[in-house]
Amino acid sequence: MSATWKNTNRDMFAAFMCDDAALDVLRPVTVDMGWQPEKCNKGGLRNAIQSLSIAASPAILMVDLSESGDPLSDINALAEVCEPGTVVIAVGQVNDVRLYRDLLASGIQDYLLKPLTPGQVRDALVQAQAIFASPKSADGSTAKRHVSTAVVGTRGGCGASTIATSLAWLFSSDNRLPTALLDLDVHFGTGALTLDLEPGRGLTDAIDNPSRIDGLFIERAMIRANDNLAILSAEAPISSPLMTDGSAFVQLEEEFRHAFEMTMIDLPRNMLINFPHLLADVNVVVVVTELTLAGARDAIRLLSWLKTNAKHAETIVVANKVHSGVGEISRSDFEASIERKINYIVPYDVKAAANAAKLGQTFVSANRASKAGAAIRDLGGAIIATGSDGEPVETTAKGKAAKGADKPAGAPGAKTSLLGKFDFKKILPSGKAKAGTPA
C-alpha cells in the first residue's frame, strides 16, 4: 500500500463505514472534495476486503475497524487485495497509542478516532490527496543508482555462496549501501544460515503468490541482518518441488531496484538453466570456480552461455579455494583452457572458514586480516566501481589469443572436443618435473 501510485482508471476515493453516523459526517465532506457520495459504502473492513478482491482499489481508501476483532491482521489481509500505492485511512473507536503506532507501521496513512467530525475527516483527506499532488523525482538526474550482481558457481562446493554473502555484507557494512541478498537455492540455501538467521517464509510466499510482491511485501518478508542488509532466503521442504515460471523472481528483482542500491543474487546453476531471464537486468556476473578439471569444463560452458545470453553483463572470473602448493590444474593451464584471464584468486584457508562458521558470520566479516578476505574485498570494490563509473572490470585484453588457443583441432570450421581445449602434457606430471604446477 506504500508503493508509488500510478495513475490508472480506478476511482479516486472509496469508503467503507460500519454505522450511519459516520456516513452522515463523511458524505458531505466527499461532496466538498468533488467526489461522488455513492462511494461511501455501508460495511466495515471485511466488506472492503470482499469488494476490492473483485474490483480495482481506489487511490484513497477509508475503512472502519470498529467491528474488527484483530485490526492488525485484518489490515494485512486488506493489503493483499489493495493495488500498490493505495493510501489507506483507518477509522476506529479504540483509543490506544500502541494500536495507532502498529497501524502506521503496517502501512496505513492515518487513524481517525470516532466519533468523526467534518474538520477531522477533511484534514485527513486533504493530506492524503497531497501525496499525489507532490512532485515525483523521476528524472534521470536524480535516479538512484543500482547495481545488480549474480554469483554463479561452476560446481557445487566451490564457495559461490560464501562469496555472495561476503560481498553482500561488505556492501552493507563497509560501504553502507542499502543491499538486498536473494538466495535462490530454495531448498538448500545457506544465505540466512551463514548470518545465523532464520530464513522465514518470505521467498516461498513470493513464489506461491507473485501478485502480492510490492514494496510493502518486501518490507515484511525480508529479514534484516544489519541496518543496510536485508535477506530473502528459504528452506522449503524437500518434498515440495519448485513450481514456478520464474515471474516471482523477476518481480522481486524489480522491487529491489526501487528499494536498494545493491542487489546480490546467489544463483545456483540449475536456476540459471531453468530461468535464464533472471540475468536480463543483472549488471555483473561473478563466476566462481575451483582450479580443477571439472571446474574448467563447466567454466568453459558457463562463460560461453553468458557470452551468448548475457552480453550486457560484465563477467568476472574468481578462482576460489586455491592451494598454495600442488593443485589439480595450474592457473596458467586453467586460463588457457577457458581462453581468458582469472580476475581474482581467493586462497584456500580452512581455518578461516571454520572460524566464520563458529561465529555465525560471513567469511569476510570474521576474517578481515586474512589474504582470502582481502581478495574478496578487492572483488567487492571492483563491482562497486563498475556500477558507479560504468567502466568494465579488467579482463583479458581483446585481440590477444589465449595460451594454446591458436592450435587448431582439425579443418577450419570443424567442431572441437571439449577435452581438446586442455593440454594434458602440461597438466599431468612428467619424469623430470614434480607433479602439478603451483597456482
C-alpha positions in Angstrom: 0.0 0.0 0.0 3.0 2.3 0.3 4.4 1.8 -3.2 4.4 4.7 -5.8 1.0 5.3 -7.1 0.4 5.1 -10.8 -2.4 7.0 -12.5 -4.8 4.4 -13.8 -8.6 4.3 -14.5 -9.5 3.4 -10.9 -11.6 5.7 -8.6 -10.0 8.5 -6.6 -11.9 7.7 -3.4 -14.0 5.0 -1.6 -15.0 4.4 2.0 -16.5 1.5 4.0 -18.1 2.6 7.2 -19.9 0.5 9.8 -22.5 2.9 11.1 -24.8 5.6 9.6 -23.5 8.3 11.9 -20.0 8.0 10.4 -21.5 8.0 6.9 -23.6 11.2 7.6 -20.4 13.0 8.5 -18.3 11.6 5.6 -20.7 12.1 2.7 -20.9 15.9 2.8 -17.1 16.2 3.0 -16.6 13.9 0.0 -19.1 16.2 -2.0 -17.0 19.2 -1.0 -13.9 17.4 -2.2 -15.5 16.8 -5.6 -16.1 13.1 -5.2 -19.2 11.0 -5.5 -21.1 10.4 -2.2 -22.1 7.0 -3.6 -18.5 5.8 -3.0 -19.2 5.9 0.8 -20.4 2.3 1.4 -22.1 0.7 4.4 -19.9 -2.0 5.9 -16.5 -2.1 7.6 -13.1 -3.7 6.8 -14.5 -7.1 6.0 -16.8 -5.7 3.3 -13.9 -3.6 1.9 -11.8 -6.8 1.5 -14.6 -8.6 -0.3 -15.3 -5.7 -2.6 -11.7 -4.9 -3.5 -10.9 -8.6 -4.2 -13.0 -8.4 -7.3 -12.7 -4.7 -8.2 -9.9 -2.2 -8.6 -9.0 -0.4 -5.4 -9.3 3.4 -5.2 -6.4 5.9 -4.8 -7.7 6.8 -1.3 -9.5 4.2 0.8 -11.2 4.9 4.2 -12.1 1.8 6.2 -13.8 1.3 9.5 -12.1 -1.0 12.0 -14.9 -0.8 14.6 -16.2 -4.4 14.0 -12.7 -5.9 13.6 -11.6 -8.3 16.4 -7.9 -8.2 15.2 -7.3 -4.9 13.4 -3.6 -5.6 12.5 -4.4 -9.0 11.0 -7.3 -7.5 9.0 -5.2 -4.6 7.7 -2.7 -7.2 6.5 -5.5 -9.0 4.7 -6.5 -5.7 3.1 -3.0 -5.2 1.9 -3.2 -8.4 -0.1 -6.2 -7.1 -2.2 -5.2 -3.4 -2.5 -3.2 -2.3 -5.5 0.2 -0.7 -4.9 0.0 3.0 -4.0 -3.4 2.9 -2.3 -3.5 5.4 0.6 -5.5 3.9 3.5 -7.1 5.9 6.2 -8.4 3.8 9.1 -11.3 4.7 11.4 -11.9 3.1 14.8 -13.1 3.6 18.3 -10.1 2.1 20.3 -8.1 4.9 21.8 -4.7 3.1 22.1 -1.4 4.7 21.1 0.2 1.3 20.6 -2.5 0.3 18.1 -2.0 3.6 16.4 1.7 3.1 16.0 1.2 -0.5 14.9 -1.3 0.5 12.2 1.0 3.2 10.9 3.9 0.7 10.8 1.7 -1.6 8.8 1.4 0.9 6.0 -1.7 3.0 6.6 -1.7 6.8 6.2 -3.7 7.8 9.3 -6.0 6.6 12.0 -9.1 8.6 13.0 -10.9 8.1 16.3 -14.7 8.1 16.5 -16.9 10.0 16.7 -15.9 11.7 13.5 -16.1 15.4 12.9 -16.2 17.1 9.4 -13.0 19.0 10.1 -11.1 15.9 11.2 -12.2 14.0 8.1 -11.5 16.9 5.7 -7.9 17.3 7.0 -7.1 13.6 6.7 -8.4 13.5 3.1 -6.6 16.7 2.1 -3.3 15.2 3.4 -3.9 12.0 1.5 -4.7 13.9 -1.7 -1.5 16.0 -1.2 0.6 12.8 -1.6 -0.4 12.6 -5.3 0.0 16.3 -5.9 3.6 16.3 -4.6 6.2 16.3 -7.4 7.7 13.0 -8.3 11.5 12.7 -8.6 11.5 10.5 -11.7 14.0 12.4 -13.9 17.2 10.6 -14.8 19.4 13.1 -13.0 18.0 12.2 -9.6 17.5 8.4 -10.3 19.0 6.2 -7.6 22.0 4.2 -8.6 21.5 0.4 -8.5 24.0 -2.4 -9.2 22.7 -6.0 -9.5 25.3 -8.8 -9.2 24.7 -12.5 -9.7 27.2 -15.1 -8.3 27.2 -18.4 -10.1 29.4 -21.4 -9.1 30.8 -23.8 -11.7 30.5 -26.7 -9.3 28.7 -27.4 -6.0 31.0 -26.7 -3.1 33.2 -24.2 -4.9 32.3 -21.5 -2.5 29.9 -19.3 -4.5 27.5 -18.8 -1.6 30.5 -17.8 0.6 31.5 -15.2 -1.9 27.9 -13.9 -2.3 27.2 -13.5 1.4 30.6 -11.9 1.9 30.0 -9.4 -0.9 26.6 -8.5 0.4 28.0 -7.9 3.9 30.8 -5.7 2.5 28.4 -3.6 0.5 26.1 -3.1 3.5 28.6 -2.8 6.4 31.8 -1.3 5.0 30.3 0.8 2.2 27.0 1.4 4.0 24.9 0.8 0.8 21.3 -0.5 1.2 21.7 -4.1 0.0 19.4 -7.0 -0.8 20.6 -10.6 -0.7 18.5 -13.0 -2.7 19.3 -16.7 -2.1 17.7 -18.6 -4.9 18.6 -22.1 -3.6 15.1 -22.5 -2.4 15.6 -25.9 -0.7 19.2 -25.8 0.5 20.1 -22.1 0.6 22.7 -21.0 3.2 22.3 -17.2 3.0 20.4 -16.9 6.2 22.3 -19.8 7.9 25.7 -18.1 7.2 24.5 -15.0 9.1 22.9 -17.1 11.9 19.4 -16.1 11.0 16.1 -17.9 10.4 15.2 -17.7 6.7 11.4 -17.2 7.2 8.7 -17.8 4.6 9.2 -14.7 2.5 10.7 -16.3 -0.6 8.3 -19.3 -0.6 5.3 -16.9 -0.2 6.6 -14.8 -3.1 6.9 -17.9 -5.3 3.4 -19.0 -4.4 1.8 -15.6 -4.8 3.8 -13.4 -7.3 0.9 -10.9 -7.5 1.5 -9.9 -3.8 5.0 -8.7 -4.4 5.3 -5.0 -3.9 7.2 -2.5 -1.7 5.2 -3.4 1.4 5.7 -7.1 0.8 9.4 -6.6 0.5 9.5 -4.7 3.8 7.6 -7.5 5.6 9.1 -10.6 4.0 12.8 -9.8 4.1 15.0 -10.5 7.2 17.3 -7.8 8.5 20.9 -8.7 9.1 22.0 -5.2 9.8 20.8 -1.7 9.2 21.7 -1.9 5.4 21.3 -5.6 4.6 18.1 -7.5 4.1 17.9 -11.2 3.1 15.3 -13.2 1.3 16.0 -16.9 1.7 14.2 -20.2 2.2 14.4 -23.7 3.5 11.5 -25.2 1.5 10.5 -28.8 2.3 12.4 -31.3 0.2 9.1 -33.0 -0.6 7.8 -29.7 -2.2 9.3 -29.3 -5.7 9.7 -25.8 -7.1 6.6 -25.0 -9.1 7.0 -21.6 -10.8 7.5 -19.9 -14.1 10.1 -17.6 -12.6 7.9 -14.5 -12.7 8.2 -14.1 -9.0 12.0 -13.8 -9.2 11.8 -11.1 -11.9 9.2 -9.2 -9.8 11.5 -9.4 -6.8 14.4 -8.0 -8.8 12.2 -5.1 -10.0 11.2 -4.2 -6.4 14.8 -4.5 -5.2 15.8 -1.9 -7.8 13.4 0.6 -6.2 14.2 -0.2 -2.6 18.0 -0.9 -2.6 21.2 0.3 -4.2 22.8 -3.1 -4.4 21.3 -6.5 -5.2 23.3 -9.7 -4.6 21.8 -12.9 -6.1 23.2 -16.2 -5.1 22.3 -18.1 -8.3 22.6 -21.9 -8.4 23.5 -23.4 -11.8 20.2 -25.2 -12.2 18.2 -21.9 -11.7 20.3 -20.3 -14.4 19.3 -23.1 -16.8 15.6 -23.1 -15.9 15.2 -19.3 -15.7 17.7 -17.6 -18.0 15.7 -14.3 -17.9 17.0 -13.9 -14.3 20.1 -12.2 -15.8 18.1 -9.8 -18.0 18.8 -6.8 -15.8 21.9 -8.0 -14.0 25.0 -5.7 -14.3 27.7 -8.1 -13.1 28.0 -11.9 -13.2 30.7 -13.4 -10.9 31.6 -16.9 -12.0 33.2 -18.8 -9.1 35.3 -21.9 -9.8 38.0 -24.1 -8.4 41.2 -24.9 -10.3 40.0 -28.4 -11.2 39.4 -30.3 -14.4 35.6 -30.4 -13.7 35.7 -26.7 -12.8 37.5 -25.8 -16.0 35.0 -27.8 -18.1 32.0 -26.1 -16.5 33.6 -22.7 -16.6 34.0 -23.0 -20.3 30.3 -23.9 -20.7 29.1 -21.1 -18.4 31.3 -18.4 -20.0 30.1 -19.5 -23.4 26.5 -19.3 -22.3 27.0 -15.9 -20.8 28.7 -14.6 -23.9 25.6 -15.5 -25.9 22.7 -14.8 -23.5 24.0 -12.1 -21.2 26.2 -9.8 -23.4 25.1 -6.8 -21.4 26.6 -8.0 -18.1 30.2 -7.7 -17.0 31.7 -11.1 -16.3 34.2 -11.6 -13.5 36.0 -15.0 -13.0 37.1 -15.8 -9.5 39.2 -18.8 -8.6 38.3 -19.8 -5.0 40.0 -22.2 -2.5 43.3 -22.0 -4.4 46.0 -24.1 -2.7 49.5 -22.5 -2.4 51.2 -25.7 -3.3 50.3 -28.5 -5.7 46.9 -28.1 -7.4 44.9 -30.2 -9.9 45.4 -27.7 -12.6 47.8 -24.7 -12.7 46.4 -21.2 -13.1 48.1 -20.8 -16.5 46.7 -24.0 -17.8 43.2 -23.2 -16.4 43.3 -19.7 -18.1 44.4 -21.3 -21.4 41.5 -23.7 -21.3 38.9 -21.1 -20.6 40.6 -18.7 -23.0 40.6 -15.7 -20.7 42.3 -14.5 -17.5 41.2 -15.2 -14.0 40.3 -11.8 -12.4 40.7 -12.7 -8.7 42.4 -15.5 -6.8 41.0 -16.3 -3.3 43.5 -18.5 -1.3 42.3 -21.7 0.4 42.0 -21.1 4.2 40.2 -23.8 6.0 40.8 -22.3 9.5 39.3 -19.0 8.4 36.2 -20.8 7.1 35.8 -22.8 10.3 36.2 -19.6 12.3 33.4 -17.8 10.4 31.1 -20.8 10.8 31.6 -20.9 14.5 31.0 -17.2 14.9 27.9 -17.2 12.7 29.4 -14.5 10.5 30.2 -14.1 6.8 33.7 -15.2 5.8 34.9 -11.7 5.1 33.5 -10.3 8.4 35.1 -12.9 10.6 38.5 -12.8 8.8 39.3 -9.3 7.9 43.1 -9.8 8.2 43.3 -12.9 6.0 44.6 -12.9 2.4 41.3 -14.5 1.3 39.3 -11.8 2.9 41.4 -9.1 1.2 40.8 -10.7 -2.2 37.1 -10.7 -1.6 37.2 -7.0 -0.6 39.1 -6.2 -3.8 36.4 -8.0 -5.7 33.7 -6.0 -4.0 35.5 -2.7 -4.7 35.6 -3.7 -8.4 31.9 -4.4 -8.5 31.0 -1.0 -6.9 33.4 0.8 -9.3 31.7 -0.9 -12.2 28.3 0.4 -11.1 29.5 3.9 -10.3 31.5 4.9 -13.3 30.4 2.3 -15.9 33.9 1.1 -16.6 34.3 -2.7 -17.1 36.3 -4.9 -14.8 39.7 -5.6 -16.2 39.8 -8.8 -18.2 42.0 -10.4 -20.9 42.9 -7.8 -23.4 40.9 -8.1 -26.6 42.8 -9.3 -29.7 45.3 -11.4 -27.7 44.8 -15.1 -28.2 44.8 -17.2 -25.0 47.6 -19.7 -24.5 47.0 -22.7 -26.7 44.1 -21.1 -28.5 46.0 -20.9 -31.8 46.3 -24.7 -32.1 43.6 -26.0 -34.5 41.9 -29.3 -33.7 41.1 -30.0 -37.3 39.9 -28.4 -40.5 38.6 -24.9 -40.3 35.0 -24.8 -39.0 35.2 -28.3 -37.6 33.8 -28.9 -34.1 36.4 -29.1 -31.3 36.1 -31.6 -28.5 35.7 -30.1 -25.0 38.7 -32.1 -23.7 40.7 -30.9 -26.7 40.9 -27.5 -25.0 43.2 -28.9 -22.3 46.9 -29.5 -22.8 47.2 -32.7 -20.8 51.0 -32.9 -21.3 51.3 -29.8 -19.0 48.6 -31.0 -16.5 50.0 -34.5 -16.0 53.3 -35.0 -14.1 56.4 -35.9 -16.0 59.5 -37.7 -15.0 61.6 -34.6 -15.0 59.3 -32.3 -13.0 57.2 -32.6 -9.9 53.5 -33.3 -10.4 51.4 -30.2 -10.7 52.3 -26.6 -11.0 52.0 -24.0 -8.3 48.9 -21.9 -8.7 
